[in-house]
Amino acid sequence: MPKKKTSPWWKEYLNYLDNSPQSIRSLVEKLTPKHTIQYVEKVRIKKDYKLWPFQEEILNAMLKHERSLILGLPTGLGKTFLAGAYLEKINKEDGLRVLFLVPSVPLGVQQTLFARRRLGVKNAYFISGAIPPEKRRLLNVWNAGFIVTTPQTFANDHLYAFDMMLKEARIMSKPLSYLSEILEAADFQFPFDIVVADECQRYIGETDGYSILLTAAACKVKILALSATPQLHAPHRLEELKKIFNKIEIFSIDNPSIRKYMPSRVLYITKIPTPNELLKVYRAIDIIIAEKEKEIKNKYGSNHLKVNCTSHPECRKLVAFKILKFRMIENGASSVLKYATWRIKELNKPLKELNGKSIIQLYREALKACFNHKLNVAIKILENEIYDKAIIFAEGVEIVKQIGKKLQDLYGMEKIAILVGKGHMKLEQQASALMQFKEKAKILVATQVGEEGLDIPTAEIEIWIDPPSNPRKWIQRFGRILRQPTGRKIARIYALISTQTHERNKLLSVMKKTEKVYGFTQKVVYRTLTQIEKGQKTLTSFMKKLSN
């Protein structure tokens, strides 16, 4: 297949990310040791922030357990801040040696900066595979008192000799006593006083991270494991966790002690009139979908429509038609402009129902009448809102790029960060975009909350161009505005819904599932485009409405 062309603007933005002060590559270099660390160091933790009252309650519960603890806390409630406070509390007289495990390089950079800026550890270092093993030995990197590292890097340097024993231990029901005997016989001492395992759900099972946690537990080293994923506590994972942790704490966002300090959550379902020309295309594709379903039913049986088959040409066409239909409504007409689906003959043949026009002709008319009915509404909301940081979420790459470019044209490249999937950005570029948003940009336009090991900073408002496709994405999106603001404000989300289409039902369906699975609720307020155009009400009036 021919390689996709990259627009000059997109190349310019990626080049900006690679060479800006927020570049992950540049930050990794700054956060690694430059000289040999001659002696084993210890650090004193001195945080420069205060905890919220509910965080103090959680911290006190954590401190009751001497050996290990698993903390399950929803996204946005300050897991890293709690970890820092925990480290400060367990400080020894002569200091502490901390190993902070992270699943990826970008998250490692974020946590190392956190240690330096918020915990007062000026000589916190990030150690990854970017430093060759020979250089790690030459620099004596593991002598540092506060190290953030990826599990593979630490395991390669410290646990390689015990690889076979650890493989056996990982499948045992009670591995700690077995490991303890082996490590003691080998005169192995774990080189740190505490292990903090960030995003620990990724360490369960056959992983280097799991081996490190087993080894630390066998050596009676303190472990604080952090997770925001409720599925972490599913029965099959719970059994794995019980091998390591003697205490598992799970916290819900609707816990009364947490909820009273959180900002009110408001979802503004914003109804946007769907352009008539686009509605005609939407309904015309329905005709094609019905015909294709009838063809599949006659050829393979009615039950075949329930299996989501992509093996047969007819089934692949059906999937393509459905994606096209939904995406043009959820992300706007312009978002599907480059779709290869338009080349399928069914979309190019004249139809009686369309007075001899083809669906692609109809689409071109819709595109000319209204390039994208959601893009301009999103910009109007941003113009009328008051905020320091804002996030726009959509599942389609093209609409994210289109909105991102439009906003960069308005406000400049530095002020608008863009985050899309790995097929369009390298992981390092994704991380650099998030650092741009955290340090400099005012708005982030993103296709997802983050690829593996990425953490999106918080914001005051969000705009959902399309409904999240499942409860997990709902929670991840909402988690970006749940952090406690200065004073009691409102966490505001605008969900843009095209009228006379499937969008409202999809949004409400996913919301209902989210409430059932996670117990997560929010106040729902319906808005119209007219209300958006007239400007927003004051936050005071919103608060009065919420209290009623």
N, C-alpha and C positions, 0 to 999 in steps of 0.2 A: 504493500500500500504506500502511496506517496506520503512523504512527511508533511505534517501540518505546518502551514506558514505561521510564523510568529509576527505579530504586528510591531512596528517600530516603537510604539508607545509602551507596549508590554516589555520589550527588550530593555527599554530605558528604565522602567521601574525595577526590573530584576537587577539591573546593573547598579541602580541606586542602593538596593538592599545589600548587595554584595560588598559595596564600598563605603557605606555609611558608618558613622560611629556606633550604630546599633547592630552592625553585622555580627552574627554569632561567631564567625571565623575569627574576627578581630578580638571579640570578647574572650574566647577560649584562650587565645595567646596571652592576653593580659592576666588571666586568672590561674595560670599554671606557674610553678616555681621557676625562677630564673637562675638560682644558685643552689648548690648542694646544701641540704639541711643536715647539718653535722650531728645534731643530738635529737633525741626523742623529745618532742615538745608537748606541752599541755596548754590549754586555753581557759580563760575565764569568760563566761558568758554574761553580758550585761545588755539586756534588751532596752530599746528606747521607745517602747510603746506600752500602752495599757490594754488590758483585756476587758472585754465586755463582761457584765456580771454572770451571764450563763457560761462564758468560757472559764471564768474562775471556778464555777461549780464543777465543770468537766475536769479542769486541771487538778482540783482537790481529789477527785475520784481516781485520776490517773496516778497520783502520788502515793496512794495507799498500796500499790502493788510494786514490790521490790524488784521482781525479776523481769517480767515482760507484760506487754499489754498490746491489744489491738484496738485502735480507735476508728470506728466507722462514723464519719460525719459528712453530711451532704455538702456538695460543692458550694463554695461561697461563704462558708462559716468560719474560715480562718484556721484550717488545719496546721499550716506552717507556723502561724503565730502561736498556736498552742504548743507546737513542738519546741519553738524557741523559749517559751516560758517554762516548759518542762525542763529543758537543759539548764536554764538559769537556776531553777530550784534544786537540782541535784548536783550543782557545782561542789567540788571537793575543795578542801583548804588549799591544796597545791595545784588545783586546776583539773581539767577534764580532757580526755581524748575522745573525739567524736568522729564516727564514720556515718556519713549521710548517703544512703543509697538512692539513686534515681534511675528510672528506666531508659532515659535518653539524654543525649548531649544537650539539647535545648533546655530541658528541665534542670539539668545540672548547672548550666550557666545561671538560670534564674535563682536557684537555691544558694549558689555561692555568693551571688550579689546580695541576697537576703542576709546571709550570715555576716557579710562585711558591713552592710549598711545598717541593718536593724539589730544585730546581736553584738556589734562592736568587735568582731573577730577580724581584724585587719589582715591577718595572715591565713585566712581561710583559702583553700586551694581547690581547684577542680582538676581531677585526674581522670583521663580517659584514654582510649586506645590511640588518640591522636599523638600521644607521647609514646614513642617506641619503647619496648621493654628494657632495652639496654640503657636508654636515657633515663628511664624511671629508676633503674638501679644506681646509675651514676649520680643522680640528683638526690637519692635517698628520699623520694617523695613521701613514703609512708611514715616518715618521722614527723611529719606535720601534725599539729594537734587537732585541726579541724579539716577533714577531707570530705569533699563531695565527689562521688565517683559512680560509674556504672558497674553493675554487679560483675559483668564479664571481666572487666579490668582487674578488680580486686581478686576475684577467684583465680585468674590466670597467675597472679603473683604470689598468692598465699595458700591456695587450696589444691593446686595441681597434683601434688604428691598424694593427696587423699581422694583422688577422683573415683577410684573403684569402690572404696568404702562408702563414699557419699552416695553413689548410685544405689548401693544396697540399702543404705539408710532411708533414702527417699521412698522406698516401697514398703518399709516396715511400718507396723501399726504403732510401735513404741520405739523410735529410733534414738532417743537422747542418751539412754544409759549405754547403748552399744557404742555410739560415737564418743561419749565421754571417756570410756576405757581406752579406745584407740588413740585419741588425742593426748590423753595423759601419758600413755606408754611412749608416744613419740615426743614427749616433752614439748607439745605445742601449746603456746599461749596466744589467745586472741589479742591482737595488738591495739584494741580500742576498748574504752570503758562502756560505751553505749553505741548501739546501732539504731539509727533512725531510717526506716524503710518507707520512702515516699511512694505513693501509688502501689502499695504492696500487693494488690490483687493480681498484678502481673508476675509476681514471684512464686505463686502457688504451683506445685507440680514439678515437672522436669526442667528446672531452670537453675542458673547460677545463683540467682537471688535467693531461691529457696534453700540451696546448699549453704549459703552464707548465714541465713537465719537459723538453720539447724545447728550449724557449727557454733554460732554465738550462744544459742540456748544451751548446748551441751557444755560450753565453757562457763556457764552461769553469768553471761554478760547481759546487761540490761538491753531490752529491745523495745522500741516504740514504733509500731507500724501504723501507717496512715492510709486511709482509703475513703473515697467518696462514693463507692459503688455498692448499692444495696445487694446486688446479686452475689457479692463476695461472701455473703452469709447464707448462701444456699446450702442445703444439707451436704452435698458432695464436697463442697469447698470447706464447709465447717469442720468436717472430719480432718482435712489436711491442716487446718489452722490449729486444731486442738493438740496436734503433735508438738507444736511449738509454744503456743500461748496459754498461760495459766489464767488469763482473764481476757474476756472479749466484751468490749463496751460498744453498744450500738446506740446512736443518737438520731432522733427524728427531728426534722425541721419544725414539726408541729408539736414538739414537746413544749409544755407551757412555759418552762424556764427559758427556752430559746425563743419561742414565738413572741413573747411580750417585748423583746428588744429588737425584733426585726422590723424593717420598714414594711408598710402595707403593700401588698402585691395587687396590682391592677392590670388586667388584660383588656385593652381597648380593642374590641372587634370592630375594625374600621371598614364599613361597607363602601366599595368603590363600584360605580356603574361600569359594567362590561361594555365596551364599544359594540354597537350593533353589528358592524362588519366582522368583528372577531367572534361574536356569538354565532353568526352564520357558518363560519368555518368550524367552530366547535361542534355544532349540530350536524354539519355535513360529514364530519369524520365519524360521528356516531352511526351514520348510515353505512359507511364502509366497514366499521367494526361489526355491526349486526350481520352484514353479508358474510364477513370472514368467519364469524362464529357459527353461522349456519353451514358454511362449507366444511368447517372442522367437525361439527357435530355429525354431519352426514357421512363423512369419511372415516372418522375415528370413534364415534359414539359421543353421547352427551356428557359422560363423565370425564372425557378428555379435557374439557374446558376447565375442570377444577384442579388439574395437576400442574398448571403453569409451565407447560412444555415449551422448550426452545429447540427441540431436535428437528422438527419438520419446518419446511419453508413457510407454510401457511401459519403455523404457530408463531414463528419469529416475526412475521408481518403483523400479526395481531398485537403482539407485545409492542412493536414499534409504533403502531397506530395509537395505542392507548397512552404510551409515554408522550407522544407528540400532542395528543389532545389535552392531557393534564398539564403538561409543562407550559404550553402556550397561554393557558389561563393563569396558572399559578405564578409564572415568571414573566408574563407579558409576551406579546407577539414577537418582538425582536429577539427574544432569548432562543428561539428555535430557527432563526434565519439560516444557520449553517448546518442544520440537521440533514444527514444523508437520506433520511426517510422520505424527503420530498421527491427523490428520484424514483420511488416505487410507482409503477404504472397506474395503480388504482387511484392515485392522487392526481394524475395528469390527464385522465380521460374525461371527456365531457359527460355530464350527468343530466338526465331529464329533470331531476329534482332541483337542479340549479340553473334551469333554462339554458342548457347546453354549455355552461361554464364548467371548468374543472375546479377541484378543490384548491389546487395551487394558485389558480387565477384569483380565486376568492381570497386566498391568504395574502396575495400581493396587494389587493385592494384594501384589506384590513391593515396591513403594514403601512400603507401610504396614508390611510385615514388617521391612524394612531400608532406611532412607532412602538410605544410601550406605555400602557395605561397605569402601571404601578410605579415606574421610575420617578415621574414628576411628583406623584403623591408623597413618596418617601422624602424627596427633597423639600416639599412644602412643610412636612412635619418637622424636619430638622430646622427649617427657618423659623418656625413658630415656637419651638421648644427652648427651654433654658437648660443648659447642661455643660459639664466639663468634658465628659466622654460619652460617646454614643456608639452603638454597634448595630449594623444592619446584617441580618442573616437571610440567606436563601440557599436552597439546595442545588441550584443550577449554576454552573461555572460562568456561562456567558452573561447572565444577568448581573452577577457579581462584578465581572470585569466592566460591563457597560456602566453600572452605577459608579464603580470606583473611578473610572476614567472621567465621567461627568463631574464628580465631586473634585477630583484632582484638577480639572480644568477651572473649576470655580475657586478652589481654595489653595491650590498648590500641592505638589507631590509630598512634601514633608508632613502635611497636615492630614493626609488620608492614607491609611494602611489597608492593604488588600491581602486576604488569605484565601487561597484555593488549594485543591488537592495536589497530591504528589505527582500526578501526571502533568501538572502545569507549573509547579514550583518544587524545588528541592527542599528536603526537610530543613536544611540550614536556612533557606530563604523564608520558609514559613516561620521559623523561629525568629528570624531577623525582623519580619513584618510585625510579629507580636511585641518585640522589643521596641520597634518604632512606635507602636500604639501606646505602649506603657510609658515611654520616655518623652515622646514628642507629638505624635499625631492626636487629633481630636476625635476622629471617626475611624472605625474599623468596619470594612465590608468583608464578610466571610461566608464561605460555603458550609463550614462546620465549626463546631466548638474547638476542634483541634484534631490533628492526626495523632498518632501514638506519641505520648510523652510531651504534649504541648499543653500549656495552661494559658488560657486567654484572660487578660486582666479584666477587672470589673468596670462597669459603666452605670450611668444614671438611667439611661433610657435604651430601649431596643426597638428596632422595627423588624417585623417578620414579613418579608416579601411573600413567602408562602407558608402554609401550615407545616409544622414538623411532621415527619413521616411516621414517627413512633414515640412512645412515652420516654424512652431514654434520651432522645434528642430534645424533647420538650423540657425535661429536667435540666439538661446541659445548657440549653439556651437560657432558661430562667435563672440558672445559677449565677450568671454573670451580673445580675443586678440585685442579688440578695444580700450583699454585704452591707453592714451597718454604715449609713452615711453620717455626716456631721449634722446632728439634729435629726428629728424623726421626719423623714421625707417619704415620698411614695416611689416604689419601684414600678416604673411604667413600661409597658410593652404595647406596641401597636401591631396588631395582626391585620394585614391588608387582605380583604376578602372580596373577590369578584362576585357581583350579584348575578342571580339566575344561573349559577353553575354549581358544581359539586363542592366547592371550597368550604362553605360554611359547615356542611355536614361532616366533611373530613376533619376540620378543626375541632368541632365539638366531640367527634368520635374519639380522637386521640386524647383530648382533654379528659374525657370520661375514663378512658383506660389508664391515664396517668394518675388520676385520683384514686382509682381502684388498686393499682400496683404499688404506688409510692405513698398514698395518703396525702398527696400534695394538692392544695386548693389555692384559689385566687379569686378576687372579686372580678366579675365580668361586667363591662360597660360597653354598650353598643354606640358607635360613632358613625357619622355620615361624612361624606366628602365636603358637604356644605359647612359642617361644623369645623372641619379642619381648615378650610379656606378662610373662615371668619376669625381663626386664631383660637388658641387654647384658653380655657378658664384658668384662674389662678390656682395655685396649689392649695391655698386656704379653702377655697370652695370645694375642691376635691376632697379634702380632709373632712369637711363637714358632711359631705355626702357619704363618705365611708363610715362615719360614726353613727349614721342613722340606721 
